Amino acid sequence: MNQSQLIDQEIRSNPLGRLIAFVYGSASYLLFFGTFLYAIGFVEGLVVPKAIDTGPVVPAAEALVVNLLLMSLFAVQHSVMARRGFKQWWTQYVPKPVERST
């Protein structure tokens, strides 16, 4: 058994470990929920200090290149993290019970 598997077993068998994993997972999802609400405010121009329509106007070609680069970076990151090899590597550092929320 490697260290990650021992930690996983400890979390699952120990009530305090389960509670900590639950609190950590809940906090992670609440942080995501806050980020998602901020994104809604950003797109709709509600409550947040800077909205999608504020800022300098740039040429369409420049905006298109920047948007394509950002979307490509997002797609590559999510494609890499969805692979089994990455998940096996990642669970060496993050216990399996909290892998998804992390």
RACOR-V553242 format. One line per field, one symbol per residue. phi: phi as a letter, one per 30 degrees, with the letter a starting at -180 (. if undefined). psi: psi as a letter, one per 30 degrees, with the letter a starting at -180 (. if undefined). burial: b if it has 16 or more other C-alpha atoms within 10 Angstrom, else e. A space follows every 10 residues. Layout:
phi=???
psi=???
burial=???
This chain:
phi=.ddddddedd ddcceddddd dddddddddd dddddddddd ddddiciddb cdccjddbee dddddddddd ddddddeddd dddddddddd ddcbeedced dd
psi=kleeeeeeee eefkeeeeee eeeeeeeeee eeeeeeeeee eeefhkelfk lffllkklke eeeeeeeeee eeeeeeeeee ffkeeeeeee fffkkefgee f.
burial=eeebeebbee beeeeebbee beeebeebee eeeeeeebbe bbeebeeeee beeeeeeeee eeeeeeeeee eeeeeeeeee eeeeeebeee beebbbbbee ee
